[in-house]
């Protein structure tokens, strides 16, 4: 009997699919292997990839001459791209997939990889690598519930219908290879004397780095200036108190302390009058449903989650808990055929006491407000992230998963609630001809904010130069008030804030433009940097290659990252607008509005131009290596190199003191190494830092690790100590050809 081979993206999905297909299924392992490699039932064989099993080959697979990095060999643009198995671990599973595809009793193949561009690429590369010829059908899933999987198997799509998606996926992968490989080699060849290791450049990572690095340069160039504000406390009859801030026209800032002190002296203890009192009502619409980027931004703002951490939690809620729909989506809307399920989903969510009241309200509506929720034209491969129409076992979720589920559940319920209504009050109090302004904000109708328990004030309650929002007593225009207190406040202008994951994701989504309005952001999505599914990986990539470091929630460009962007100058590779345009073209290929061939032709041309520009502009550039201060042993300068921080160099071997970058599987940031060196290792103990003289330097160096593997270094120090007979570590380094770096986005699906 002929069988159907189902290829999933990962083992857990393969096992889930076995639940809804005719069984029983028998588990099979590889030769000499205890790991399950495929499942076999009476009608179906199920196996899986483990992320990207197959990838584009390195240049030396095309010609041995590419093993050496030479400018004369660039640009490298293969006529036909070669595919190779990713690594040894992938080879084991690839052999199983290959054997199943070549079985005589398999007559049909079902592509059950994630329903999107990267999932299509994973399957396509496997299929092409094996040179398979069997007919393919496509399983398209938005949810991992049993019902959704059964329905999807009943509505398998023809693979031919997804040719445009496949073209877009291959174009993205090959474009990243061409641009990343050539730009990285060209920059590395020209900057070898300035940087250790590869100068990694890429179609998506470089404009993202440019956003962070240019903000860091703005911060460094910023010169703070002092200014003054004047605040006063007023009291009307009946002990009705409120505060006001001096304004000269629309400007609250004063240039000098003398000017501020003069106003304080003029109004303190003087009776004033309420000369203006305006009340206006304002409505605030519910926010749109989440796509992946907006969910990542919210989780970063509320909980400090990195983009990768949020994606991991959302993916577990989708795959393991079956509680949320497919998370790697770029849409914030739902389709019209889903409308009958909305009240059922609200009922599922409302089984938990914390959601019960809000869910009951949604279920009680005769007519759901669907205008901002349902829009078939704005749903591409996947709709917005919402709870599934199945039981949600929240008790089985870890804290991260529970928090991400909570965000999605409340947003889903909130979108069906009415607008929140506020009363805004603006008061002007005139004292001795000086005007003080006061803002008041009261939440009259909680509306959708009630879903979040926000029943007092809306957002914007914090203080700024305009003054904070206050809960005001009843006041009347023309009323006299006493000035109970007046004081001058010395302030200082602040530099721009460093990017967090949330603000950087926002900048990537709109190709570097500062856009807060939700509807406007939606209109710009197709021109963003990267895709929702890959932006987290791009941020992590910048950290991995040493261009960016995390400082709490802030993303800080390193000296290397800043120098790379500075050297590239205004090259188009640093332009968010350029890569945003390319993303728009990839989306057009996916929609059948542009040909893959034309896009790839332009990419090859751009790579050639980039090599020429880098060759010319970087030819004689020399950048001093980062200096971390004097060695605590010999006093020579400690300089950063590829593998560590040490006092030796070709000119002077120093004492051999070195701090290795790689510790406990993590890279030791330069800032931590600088702190270690600055303290001279004069506190308490762990081993790890040795000098060629045989002395060892101890420091307690530990990782405080969170669920998403983000790490914080905790450092304590110890006195240098001598160890008899200690052998000096081998610190001499021989230059190596760095591995190529062109996998901008592909890492996201690995």
N, C-alpha and C positions, 0 to 999 in steps of 0.2 A: 504493500500500500504506500502510495506517495505521501510524503510529509512536507509540512511547511516549516522553514527555518525562520525563527524570530531572533533578530539581533538587537539587544537593548544596549543602552549606553553604560550601564554599570550593573553589578551583580544584584543589588537590592531591587532594582527595577525588574530584572529578569525574574526574580522570585515572586514579585508581586503579580506579574503577568501570568505566571503559572496558576495563580489562584482562580483565574476567570476562564482559563482554557480547559478543554476536556482532559481529564487526568485518568489515572494517577501519573505523576511524574517521578522518574527515577533520577537521582543525583549521580553525576559522573565526575571523576577527578582525572587530572592528567597523569601521565606515566611517572611513578615514583613521587607522587604529589598528593597531599591530603586536601588541597584546596578544591572546592567545587568549581568546575569549569563549564559544565553545561547540564541542562535538564532535558530529559526525553520522556515524552508522553505518547499515547497511541496515534495522535495526529500531528503533533508539533514537536520540534526540537527548539529549545531556547538556549541561546548563549549570549555573550555580552562583550563589549569593549570594557576597558578600564580607563575612561577618558580617551585621550588621543593615543591609540595604539600605533598609528602610522603618521609620519610627518614628512615635510619636504626635506630632501637630502641636502647635506652641506655641500659647498662648492667643490671640495676635493673629490666628491663622488662623480663629478663630471670630468675632471681632469686633474692629474696629480700636481700640475703646476700651481694649482690654487692652494696647495698646502702652505705655501709661502705667501705672505701678504705683500703684494707689490702694486704700486699705483698703476704700472703699465698694464696690468691685467684687468683693470676696472674700466667701465662697469661690467659686472657679470649678469647677463640676462639670458637664462636658458631658453632655447626654443621649445623644448618639451621638459617639463619639470619631472624629476625623479622622486620616487617615494621610498622611504626606508622605515623599518620598524624602530620605534622610539628608543627603546633600551632593552636590557636583558629581561627585566620583569615583564615588559610588554610582549617580548618574544614568546614566552610561555603561553600567554592567552591567545596571541596571534596565531600560533600553530593550531590551537583548538578551533578557532574561528575558520581558518583556512580549510582544515579537514572537514568541517561541517558543510561549508560552502561547496566542497567538491564531492559530497556524498551522492551516489547514484539515486538514492531513494528520496532526495530532496528536489522538488520541482519548482517551488516558489519560495521567495525570500520576502520577509516583512521587515522593513526598516522601522525599528521601534526606538531609535535614539531620540533624544529630546527634540521636541517639535519647534525647531528654530534654525537659524543660520549655522551655529556651531554643531548642533546635533546632525544636521545634514552633511556637514563637512566630515565629521568623524566617520559616518557610514560610507560616504563617497570614497574617501581615501582607502578604507579597508577593502571595499568592493573593487576599486581600480587596482590596488596592489596585488590582490589575488587573481586579477584578470577574470573575474566571474562573468558569466553570460546569462544566468538564470533570471527570469522575470521578477521584478520587484514591486511590492505594494508598500504604501506608506501608512503607518499608524500615527495618528495625530491626537495627542492627549493634552487637555487643559487641566485635568484633575486625575489623581491617582486613586480615587474611590473605585470600588468594584463595579458600581453601576456605570461610571464614566468609562472604565476600561472595556467593559462588555459592549457598550454603545460604539466605542471607537473601533473595535474589531469588526463590528457589523457595518461600519462605514469606511473601510479601508480606501485610501486614495490611490489613484494611479501615479506611479513614480514620474511619468511624463509630465503630469500637471505641476510638478515641483522643479522642473528644469531651470526656471529663472532663479529660484531660491538657491539651487545648487551652483549656478553660475556666479551669483553674488558671493556665496561662501568661498568658492575657489578664487575668485578675484580678490577678495579680502586677504586670504592667506598668501597668495602669490605676490600681491602688492606689498604686504608687510615684509616678505622675504627680500624682494628686489630692493626696496628702499632701505630697509634696516641693514641688510648685508653689505650693500655698497657704501652707504653713508658711514656705517660703523668701521669698515675696513679703511676707508679714505681718512677719516678723522683719526683713527688709531695710528696709522702709518705716520701721519704728519705730527702727531702729538706724543709719540712714544717717549720722548725725552722729558715730557712734562707730567705725564700720568702713568701710573703702573696699571697694567691690565688694559682691557678694551675700553675705548670711549664709545659706549653704547648709544646709538641713535636709532630712532624709529619713527614711522609715520604717525603713530599715536602718542608714544611716550615722550617724544621731544617737545611737541607743543604743550603737553601737560606740564612737563618740567619747566618750560618757559614761563608759564603762568605763575608757578610757585617761586621761581628764581627772581623774576622781575618784581614780584611783591617784596621779596627779601631785600632787594636792592633799594626799593622805595623806603623800606623801614630803616635801612642803614643810612640812607641819605637824609632822612627826616631830622629836622632840627626843632626841638620843642620850643614853644613860646609860651610865656606866662600870660594869663589874663585873669580877670576878676569878675565875680558875680556878686550881686547883693540880694539877700533874702530877707524877708520881713514876716513877722507873725502878727496877725490881726485878730481883734476880738470885737464882735458886735454885742449889743445888749443881750442879756440872757446867756452869757458865757458861750456864745456861738463863735468858735475859733476856726481859723483857716490860715494858710500860708500863701505868700505871693513872691514872685521874683521880678526884680526891676528889669524893664525893657526900655531901650531908647529906640522907638519905632519898632521894627521887628527884631532888633539885635539885643540880646541879653548881655553880651560880653563887653567888658570895659578894659581899656588898654593899660591903666595904671592903678596902683594901690591908692594913690592920692585921690583920684577921681572916685573910686569906690568908697573911700573913707569919708569923703565930702558928702556923698549921698546918704550914707549911714548917719552921719551927724545931723543932716537936714531933716530926716524923717523919724529918728528915734524919739518916742514919747509924744509924737505929734498926731493929732486927730486927722483922719482921712475920710474919704467918701467913696462908696461904690459907684463909679461913674458909668460902668457898662456891665450888663449881665445878659448873656445870650444862652438860650437852651435850644439844642437841636437833637433830633432823633436820627439814629443811623442804624441801618440793618447790615448784618454781616452774613453772607451766604456760607453754607457748609463747604468745606474744602472738597476737592475732587477725590475720587478713589486713588489708591496707591498704584503706581507702577514701581519697578524695582528701585529706580533712582530716588524717587520721592520717599520711599520707605527707608532707604539707606540714610537719607538726609535727616529724616525725622528721628530715627534711632540714634544717630550720632548726636543730634541736638539734645535729645531727652536723656539718653543713657551713656553717651560717650562711646558707643559702638563704632568700630571701624567699618568701612564698607564691606570688607571681606567677612567680618564677624556677622553682620546682618544677613548677608547672602547665605552664609552657612546655616544660620538659624531658620531662615525662610525655606531653604532647600529641605531641611529636615522636617519642617512642618508640612511640606508638600509630599515628600517621599515616604518618610517613616510614619508620621502621625496622620497623614491623609486629611489634615485639618485646613490647609490652605491650597488654593489653586496654584498653577504654574507660576513661579516667581520671576523668571527672567523675561519679563514683559516690558514693552515700552508704551503700552496703552493704559489710559486711566478711565476707560469706558467699558461698558458691557454691551452685549448684542441683544436685539429685540427678542430672539427666541429664548432668552434666559428669564424673561419677565415672570413667567408662572412660578419660578423657583424662589423668587426673592423672599416671599413671606415664609416659605418653608425653611430657608437658610436662617432667617431671623429667629424662627422657632428653635432651630438647633442651637444657635448661639445663646438664646435666652434661657436655656436649661441651667445655665450657671447663674447664681444669685446676683453677681455683680453686673450682669447684662439684662436681667429679667425685665426691669421696668422699661428700659429703652426698646427692647425687642417687642414687648407687648404693645407699645405705641405703634411700631411699624406694622405689626400684624392687625392692629385695629383700624388702619386706614382703609377706607373704601377704594380710594384711588391713590396709588403711589405717585409721588412727584418724580417723573422719569426724565424730565427735560435735560438735566445736567448729568444724568447717569447713563442713559442708553443712547448710543450713536454708532450704528453699524459701520459707518464710513470711517470712523476713527479707531476701529479695531483691526489690527493686522493679523499676525500669526496667533496672537493670544490676547485675551481681554485683561482687564485690571485684576489685581490680586484681591481676592475676597475669600471668606470662609467657604468650605465645601458643604454640600448638602448631605452630610453624613454625621455620625456621632464623633465628637471631639473629645478625646481622652486627655484632658489637660494635665491630669495627675501624672502622666507618663513623660511629660515634657520637662526639660531642664529649665533653669531660670531664663537663659537667653531665648529659648524657643517660646516660652510662656510670654515673655515681654513682646516679642515680635507678633505673636498671635494676638495679643491684647490690642496692639496698635491697629492691626488689620480689622479685627472684629468691631472695635469701636468706630473706626472710620466707615465701615460698611453700614452700621446702624445710623451713624450721624448723617450720612448723605441723604437719608429719607426724612430727616427732621426739618422743621421750619427754620428760617433765619433767626439768628440771635439778634436781639434789639437792645441798643444802648441809648442812654441819654447823655449827651456831651454838654457840659456847661463851661462857658468861658466868662471869667470875671476880670474886670479891670478896677483896681483900687488906686485912686489918685491921692498922694500925700505930698503936700508942699510942691505941687506941680510935677512930681515924679510919679510915673505910672508903674504899677506892679500887676503882673498878670498871674492868673490862677486857672488851672485846668481841673475839671472834675469829670469823672466817667462812672456811670452807674449802669449795671446790667439789668434791664427791665424785664426782658423775656429771655430766659436761658436758651430756648430753641435747641439747636444742635450741640451747643456747649454743655448742656445738661447731661449729654451722654458721657462727657468726660468729668462730670462732677464740678464744673466751673460755674458756680452759682453766684459769685460775688462780682468780681471784676473780669474784664477781658484782658487780652494781652496789651502791652504798652504801659503797664503800671510802673515800670522802672523809671529812674531819674535820668534826665539829660539836661542840656543847656536850657531847654525850654521850661524845665520844671516837671515834677512828677504829677501823675494823676492822683487826685484826692477824693475821699468821700466827703462831700461838702454838706454843711448844715443848710437850712433854709435861709436864703439871703434875698434882699430886695434892692433894686436899683435906687440910688439916692440915699441909701442908708449910711449913717455915720459909723465909723469904726475907730477903735483905738489901736495905735501901733505899739504892741507890747514888746517887740524885740526886733532888732535889725542888726545884721552882721554882714561883713564882707568875706567872701570865700575866694582864696587864691587857688587857681586851677592851672593846668598845663595842657597844651594841645597834645594829642596822642597820635602816634603813627598809625598807619593802616593795620588792621589785624592780620595776622598770619592766617593762611587757609587752614581750615579743619577739613575732615572728610566731607562734612555736609556742604560747606561753602565751595570746596573744590569740585564736588560732584555737580553742584549747581552751575559752576563756571564751565565744566566740561559739557554739560547738557546744552548750553547755549553758546558753545564755541567761544568762551571767554567773555561774553557780554554779561553785564550785570543786569539781570532781569528778575524781578520778584513776582510780578503778576502771573498767576497760574495759567490763564488762558494764553498769554503772550508766550510763555515758556513752551506750551503745547505746540504753538505754531512754528517754533524754531527747532523742534526736536530732531528732525531729519538732518539738520546741519550741525549736530553736536559732535564732540570729540569722542570716538569710540561708541559703544552701545551699552545699554544698561547691564547686559550680561558680562561685559568685559572691563568696565571702568574700575572695579575693585582690584582686578588683577594688574591693571596699569599702575595704580597707586603703589601696590606691593612691589611691582617690578622696579619702580624708581627707588624704593627703599633698599631692595636687594642689591642693586648695582652701586649703591653708595651715593646717589645723587640727593636723596632726601632722608631726613631722620624725623622720628616722632618725638615731640616734646609735650607730654600729656596729650591733649587733643590737637595740638598745633602740628602742622607739617612744615618743617624747616629745611630749606635748601642748604646743602653742605657747600663747602668751598669748591669742591669738584663740580657739583651741579651748577653753581653760579658761574664758574669759569667756563664750563662748556657752553652755556647759553650766551655768555658775554662774547666768546670767540665766534660763535655762529652769527652774532649780530642780528641783522634783519633778514637773514636767510629764510626763504619761505617755509623751510622745514620746522621753524619755530612758531609758525603762524597758526593759531587755532582756526582762523577763517579758512585756511587752505585745507587742513584735514577735515574740517566741517563740510567743506564743499565735496571732498572725496566721499565722505559718509553719505552725503545726499545722493551722489551718483551711484553708490552701491545700492542704496534703497531704490533708485530708479531702475537698476538692473533687475532687482528682485521683483519690481512691478512690471517689467517688460518694456520700460520706456527708454532704455539705453542698452546698447550692445556691449557685452563683455570685452570684445576685441578692441573697441575704441578706448575703453577705460584702461586696459592693460598697455596699449600703445602709448598713452599719455604718461602712465606710470614709468615705463621704461625710459621715455624721453626725459622725465623729471629726474630719474636716478642718474642718468648720464650728465645732465647739467649740474646736479649736486656734486658729483665727483669732481668735475672741473672746477667748481667754485671752491670746494674744500681744499683741493690740491693747491690752488693759487693763494688763498687767504691764510692758510695755516702753515705754509711751507717753512717759515723760519721763526715760528712762535715758540717762545720758551716761557714756561710758567714756574716760578719757584714752588717747591714742594711745601705743603703745610708744615709749619714749625710749631711743635707743641711745647717748647720750652727746654731748659737745660736738663740733662740727664742727672738723676739724683746720686749717681755714683761717680762719673768722670767729668761731668759738667759740659760735655759736648751737646750740641743741639740734637733733640729728638725729632726725627722727621718721619712722616707717614710714608709707607711704601705699600706694595700690593698686599702683603700678608700680615703686616703688623706696623708697630711704631718702635723705631730703634735709633740708637745714636751712631750706628756704623754707616759708612758710605764708601764709595770707591776711593775717595781721596783720603779718608781717615777711618780706620776700622773701629775706633772708639774702644769701649770696654766690652761691647757685645750685649749690652742691656737691650732687651726686646720685650714688648707686650704683644702677644699674638692677637690678631683680630677675631679669630674664630674661637669662641668659648661656649661650651655647653650647647653646641649646635646653632648658636646665634652669633651674629657679627657684633663685635664690640664697637660702639660708635666713637667717633673721634672726641666728642665732648666728654665722654666718660674717661677715655684714656688721658685726656688733658687734665681732668680732675685728679686722677690717680697720680700723675706726674707732679702736678702743682702741690699736692699734699706731701710729696716726697716719701710716700709709704710710711708715714709715722703714726700709725694708730694700731689696730688689732688684726687677727690673721685669716687665709687659705693660700694654697700654693699656686704657682703658675707662672711667675715671672722670673726669668733667669738671665744672668749675665755671663759672658765668656770667661770672666775671671773666676768663676766657680761660686760666686755668691748668688743666693736666690732671694727674690723679693716677694714677700707674701702680701696678699690682700684678699679679704673676704669678698668674693665677687659672685653674686647669686642672681638668679632670675626670678622675679615675681611674675608668674605667667597666668594670663586669663584664658578663657575658653577658646578664643580665636587665635591663640598663640601670639598675640601681641605681648611684648615683654617690657618690663621695666627693670633696669639694672639697679641693684642695691649694692653699694660699695662701702666696705670698712677697710681699714688699713693696718699694716703691721710694720715694725722696724725691719730693715734689711737684716738678713742673718746669713752667716757663713755656713757652708756645708762641706765638710772635709771630703776630698776626693770627687766632688761633683764634676761631671763631664760637661763641658760647654755645649750648648745646643748648636745645631747647624743653622747659622743665620744667613749664610751667603745665598743669594737668590740668583738663579739664571733666568734671563728673560725668556718667556714662553710666548708662543703665538696664542693670543686669546681666542676663545671659542666665539663663533659668530653670534650676533645678536640680532635677530630679525623677527622674533616671534612676539610681536606686540600684543596681539589679542588672543592668539591661540592658547596661551597659558590659562586663560580663564576657564576653559572647559576641561582642563586636565584633571 
